Amino acid sequence: MKAIRRFTVRTVLPEPLQPLEELVLNLRWSWHPETLELFQSVDPELWEATRHDPMRLLGEVSAERLDALTGDRRFLRALGDAVEELREYVTAPRWYQGLSDVPAAIAYFSPEYGIAAALPQYSGGLGILAGDHLKTASDLGVPIIGVGLLYRHGYFSQSLSAEGWQQEHYPPIDPDGLPLTLLREQDGTAVRVSVGLPDGDRLNAQVWIAGVGRVPLLLLDSNVEENSPASRDVTDRLYGGGTDHRLLQEMLLGIGGVRAIRQFCRVTGHAAPEVFHTNEGHAGFLGLERIREYIDEQGLSFDEALEAARGGTVFTTHTPVPAGIDRFPRELIKKYFGTDNEASSVPSERILALGAETYEEGDPDVFNMAVMGMRLAQRVNGVSVLHGAVSREMFGGLWPGFDTDEVPIGSITNGVHAETWVAPEMVDLVRQQLTGVVEDGEGWDAVARVPEPEIWRIRRALRERLVLDARRRLRESWRQRGASDAELTWIDDVLDPDVLTFGFARRVPSYKRLTLMLRDQERLKSILLDPERPVQIIIAGKAHPADEGGKRLIQDIVRFTDDPAVRHRIVFLPDYDMALGQSLVQGCDVWMNNPLRPLEACGTSGMKAALNGGLNLSIRDGWWDEWSDGNNGWAIPSADRAADPDRRDDVEANALYELIEDHVAALFYDRATDGLPRRWLEMVKHTLTTLGPKVLAGRMLRDYVRDLYAPAAAAGRRLATDEHTAAKSLAAWKLRVAKLWPGVTVEHVESSGATQSPQLGGTLTVRATVELGGLEPSDVAVEVVYGRVGETDTLVDPSYVELTQVENIEGGRLRYAGEVTLDRAGAFGYSVRVVPKHDLFASRAEMGVVALPPAPTGMTNGDLR
Ligand SMILES: *Cc1c(COP(=O)(O)O)cnc(C)c1O
């Protein structure tokens, strides 16, 4: 019989063991080996059975065992130490506390968080990154408040049918069985936030707090009694349901999220955030709520509020794949933000304009969350150097008139949280050499001193652990597929702890090309079964439940791995999650990645593998495009110019096979007399010393603080002083500039000096006559743009020099002049432009307007010698 209602009864621990509760409730345990060991010692067998979930452990441990522990001096001492250590960790000053002019708090919004396998609130890279961001913020003392949703069924858990077809399960998650506490008023009542809906309804939510070290993570949960059944289901699952459902989730995350933060700060006295970081478009509505606050509470106009909010907002875009970007029908936005749910201060027309795809290829019927995110944030970034460039290209239409290079989207390359992803043995090994903490990112050269036999011993141990874990998972999977134990004896010999091991795990959108390795199945077989230099591959990945194509790819892989001829060398392990991810990145010798370049914005699994002494074999995409140096792994050449996708796959698969056969396997099995692969180990050491400090999330977080959070907080403060004087004047100024801009023209450009017989080192004097159409000279910058020219006279990587005003000529026109040094030989050109200029701008392109001379005057080509 099925229960009609379920809930979790929390254990009452005997008095001496009560500090365990404090430990469990702070997710710091998930990256703190000593605390994990302590949990394990509570009941080692149960610890394994509960898959390292301390909440479940404490829920299921027997009263006798608890009783025994209350008398176990050693245990109690370890418990006391752990609690003391945790208290120290959450209060002592850290890196951030040594900085000045930094925000008092930062709000970080994300639709998903991968903190621990026991808190399944993520689907893939975006969530894992968010989790690593919070943990690293905690380690560095960065005062972030995380905001997300609590999904009652998480994403989904995956198993396989007998035919290898993905099956989805949605086990319910009871918040009472998770390490969460409810946000409550002083009197104990649960805090509520709510968001208005059409027809006078409200979407209500309670707020759970997860302690991620010193970072509070607020998770909104719509499963409360005063909601209608439909509203209770808004937070049912991650990325499930239809468009309306998705929109409601995002309204709750963005609008409800800001309200949750206000409540949290009121109740706890926490400092209010000065910076709001929108992790991907899904959370973008937070900007609307902040605008509403400024209008309703501070009396600003919409445009003033927009400026006030924008300065303190950071937006990170995470994907160039169109399917990864949230786009809603405009009608839907009108339905939810217009009609009787329209906030008088935030008219739906203004909202629609913020998400409008106003560029050439844009769809007029669509509301684009990423576009809104960019309009609501003064600072925008992609997640690798290449992805920054791709994003400037992709969203350049929002800043018309500016070259792609000037589009104000920067990049901060992702990183990974070492303590979460690196095997403890490896952390110890590196620590022995490093003077500082691993997260400090310095002194990695010292890793070169680690004795090679030591590295090899640990690598072997990690590979073996992975092999054993893979066999256990494979057996479980086959049981679920209907096999009996008697049929599964072969699993005892699946995989070999001494064979070169490849890992390949990811979500399964088509651009990641799960099945590229199957392009030539015979060749793959011969690689796997090579008698001298065998290779084994461990594969995992989930397809989105609605993605039939992705499920077919999984089935193709599974069918291949089912073949008795190869099944001991290639396996598919279902239910890719953080626990399996950790096992894989720690145990694999090679991390393989073959996306369609440049669609992988960053990719982080390969970074995790690198920190564990794995080597990367990857298409030059995302982070690998930036940091692959020929000695830390292998770059698969990309045939991204091939017009025919089929041919492209052929070419790239072929290159992949060749690399494996001729380089990867050859090197791994090239052994010295002592059995060690010397050259392989050199590459491992090189990987650790050079990539180690770069791929750490500590490096990433410092970049965010220095390049985005601190400047955003400074801008926000300036805009807010004296009752938002600067925000008000900036808004008025922008309106005036936008209105008068059509009258700004570059009438005439001339130059003298080096144009006759141009020589390297010579100078060129440029003069321009400009009509400002009613604007003040201080409103604009008149610039000469110069440098190398390409074939069609376009300037390549140009430089900019501001001209100075030299005279007023009648009719309101102005003359400007300045000098340019010819610092490069070859084809050279220049032009002049006028752009709006304001000291609160983060970029000259900020307003997206520019005045250029009528082409082609002003362009002089000379061949410099
Ligand atoms: C690291 C990780 C990801 C992200 O991997 P990418 O390399 O960015 O595709 C996804 N899922 C899990 C479980 C991970 O550990």
The ligand as an SDF file (V2000), in Angstrom:
LIG
                    3D

 15 15  0  0  0  0  0  0  0  0999 V2000
   31.6430   19.0920  -13.4610 C   0  0  0  0  0  0  0  0  0  0  0  0
   30.3130   18.4990  -13.6910 C   0  0  0  0  0  0  0  0  0  0  0  0
   29.5130   18.9460  -14.7500 C   0  0  0  0  0  0  0  0  0  0  0  0
   29.9610   20.0070  -15.7040 C   0  0  0  0  0  0  0  0  0  0  0  0
   30.7910   19.4200  -16.6390 O   0  0  0  0  0  0  0  0  0  0  0  0
   31.2070   20.1130  -18.0150 P   0  0  0  0  0  0  0  0  0  0  0  0
   32.6010   19.6940  -18.2190 O   0  0  0  0  0  0  0  0  0  0  0  0
   31.0880   21.5870  -17.8390 O   0  0  0  0  0  0  0  0  0  0  0  0
   30.2800   19.5490  -19.0130 O   0  0  0  0  0  0  0  0  0  0  0  0
   28.2600   18.3670  -14.9330 C   0  0  0  0  0  0  0  0  0  0  0  0
   27.8180   17.4190  -14.1020 N   0  0  0  0  0  0  0  0  0  0  0  0
   28.5540   16.9510  -13.0680 C   0  0  0  0  0  0  0  0  0  0  0  0
   27.9910   15.9060  -12.1740 C   0  0  0  0  0  0  0  0  0  0  0  0
   29.8190   17.4880  -12.8330 C   0  0  0  0  0  0  0  0  0  0  0  0
   30.5250   17.0370  -11.7970 O   0  0  0  0  0  0  0  0  0  0  0  0
  1  2  1  0
  2  3  1  0
  2 14  2  0
  3  4  1  0
  3 10  2  0
  4  5  1  0
  5  6  1  0
  6  7  2  0
  6  8  1  0
  6  9  1  0
 10 11  1  0
 11 12  2  0
 12 13  1  0
 12 14  1  0
 14 15  1  0
M  END
$$$$
